């Protein structure tokens, strides 16, 4: 991972980011997957999806933690 970027967000900006991340997470979770794929990449795609969802979850936790503490978010 690259070096952290520290920015200050207003509560409104933080809420927008959290809503967007939740939308992306839901979209990724419900993404259609063709189970008839003969390439054998189903497991690889599932692992990638799980990793992406973990990264999204981590970002949401960072933003939520900053909201609860009333500190500027570090993104």
LINRA-V415138 format. One record per residue. N is the residue number from 1. SS is DSSP state (alpha for helix, beta for strand, coil for the rest). Layout:
n;ss
N;SS
N;SS
This chain:
n;ss
1;coil
2;coil
3;coil
4;coil
5;coil
6;beta
7;coil
8;coil
9;coil
10;coil
11;alpha
12;alpha
13;alpha
14;alpha
15;alpha
16;alpha
17;alpha
18;alpha
19;alpha
20;alpha
21;alpha
22;alpha
23;alpha
24;alpha
25;alpha
26;alpha
27;alpha
28;alpha
29;alpha
30;coil
31;coil
32;coil
33;coil
34;coil
35;coil
36;coil
37;coil
38;coil
39;coil
40;coil
41;coil
42;alpha
43;alpha
44;alpha
45;alpha
46;alpha
47;alpha
48;alpha
49;alpha
50;alpha
51;alpha
52;alpha
53;alpha
54;alpha
55;alpha
56;alpha
57;alpha
58;alpha
59;alpha
60;alpha
61;alpha
62;alpha
63;alpha
64;alpha
65;alpha
66;alpha
67;alpha
68;alpha
69;alpha
70;coil
71;coil
72;coil
73;coil
74;beta
75;coil
